[in-house]
Amino acid sequence: MSATLRVQVWRGGADGAFREYEVPRRESQTVLDVVTHIQRALDPTLAYRYACRVGMCGSCAMMVNGAARWTCRTHIDKVAKDGRLEVAPLRNLPVIRDLVADMREFFDKWARAGGQFRGARSRADDFARVPPQSASRQLADAGIECIGCAVCYASCDVVARLPEYLGPAALNRAWTLVVDERDAVGVERLRAVAGDAGALSCHTHLSCTERCPKGISPTAGIAGLKRAVSRAALEGEL
Amino acid sequence: MSARRETLLWVAQRASAAVLALCVTVHLVTIVYAVRGGLTGAEILARTHGNAAWAAFYVVFVLAVSVHAPIGLRAVLAEWLAWRGRSRTVALIAFAVALALLGLRAVAAVFG
């Protein structure tokens, strides 16, 4: 392990540039530790986002050596074997400043994909009983742990080519609701994800699945949506 | 573009892909099998002329191509050139018709 790490950090907005910093190397150091060191010890003007530091909140994702990652749980040992690191704001999103990307479009797409749960019961009704082993619950379980970090969105080449594409996270969210037994939105949501910016535009590159820090496969959820919308279209429901 | 039409186009492309997978396999295996001892153009035509079964097979092949390729190209045009709307639809229908006519003409020439 070398004593220092040479870190290229994106500074400024979309027309900014990388600036190099030298950061002391430590045991069990994460990329977020490095960025935090730069801001606290070298350059307090550096803007970046984080909250929980333990992989729960999804706010610290950045491009690390060209790949989107959650920085709080990405160890330097893993990504900077040669002592060099490049940190940039998430791809496919506008840059606000330095390492902070504008997440509005990302979350607006969740809403556009019908990402809100709407059930048929009121608070006067008893709890819905969904057996944990039921097929629909198992399908929902596979995608439900998304933390909204946008790593998948930044890794998706379809988003890069087709900016209106809803993206893996929003479609994964829609899928977890499509398979939710309590859901009452039904065909309306399928319509929202079946347009030319929806699930059918996925090229199954699997970048989202490869990069998801939570081990979710948005690709599998999107494939489920493709089947669901196809069935609905063929049955004349769409 | 309605969600329904978009989805039906997608289904048509997947269904035609399944037909093409079979057609391409049969086509290639037949070629390799038929020419393994050497075969001239005249010999091929002598075998194919008047063969209704193979003519029907290649008609299906050509029609599957005419469905599959324009729908795929439609996505490519949207993603690479941001070309959408009526002009794209007209261009793609013309492309589909051209593929079908050229293909069916070839089928008529080889099997007719």
Interface residues (C-beta under 8 A of the other chain):
Chain A: V158 R161 L162 L190 R191 A192 A194 G195 D196 G198 L200 S201 K226 V229 S230 A232 A233 L234 L238
Chain B: M1 A3 R4 E6 T7 L8 W10 V11 R14 A75 A78 E79 W80 R84
